[in-house]
Amino acid sequence: MWDYNDKVKEHFLNPRNIGELPDANAIGHTGSLRCGDAMTLYMKVETIDSEERITDASFQTFGCASAIATASMLTEMIKGKTLAEAETLTNQDIVDALGGLPAPKIHCSVMGAEALEAAIANYRGEEPPGHDDEDRIICACFEVSEKTIRDAVWESNLTTVEQVTNHTKAGGACGQCKPDIARIIGEVLEEKAQALCDIEPESERDRKIGRLIAEVIAPQLTGHGGGLQLVAIDGDRVVVRLKGACQMCSNNQGTINDFVQQKLRDEIDEKITVEVGG
Ligand code: FES
């Protein structure tokens, strides 16, 4: 039995907006019955004061308590929002609104976010996201594609196979796909390190610095609305550029000294100094 909080239990026992919406003009399906979870999100979108606004929403789902609670919360969150506002919602926003979900149930919130994306695409007459003939299925048990795993690793800063299973279900049954998942994680983290780095690493030590920034330091700052990019490495001197909220923060020098520099010293070399530039 999972340890659900009171809010999740309440949305599971008294789900809001359940059932088909007869006048829906945006419908998004995600998951599949064969894989044990499926969700359909119905939305009514109306143009009000030249803005496309979600005036009603409902859902049908086949799944566990957290899938029902997620869908219920999602419909409450999107009702009254413009499509542009709804597009910015992430699975983490749903998790936060529910006050958290057990780690192995995070994939339910991902399913909610995917249903929302699919409904918005349906309203616009577009293909649902993830529909790509070139995309290949990595996890046959849960029909999870390479692109879904890559996106989850990149966007949610995942670094382990277990985290990928929690987010996408891939790897959660026979486990034959786990080596492929591990390979994809490695590739994405390498790409991420490059994307966060203005330089070509010249040594294994530089590469380690890039990866630590990409996998550990930058995600923590991104989680608080900020960010960091590696600009240069000159011996023990590491130059970074602050991004987002970190640029405006009055205490950003404290973040550089006490978090970024300290982390690099603890994990790689105590002689490293970090400065902002570029
Ligand atoms: S193929 Fe992924 S769990 Fe079986």
Residues whose N, C-alpha, C, O or C-beta is under 5 A from the ligand:
A	BS01	FES	I138 C139 A140 C141 A170 G171 G172 A173 C174 G175 Q176 C177
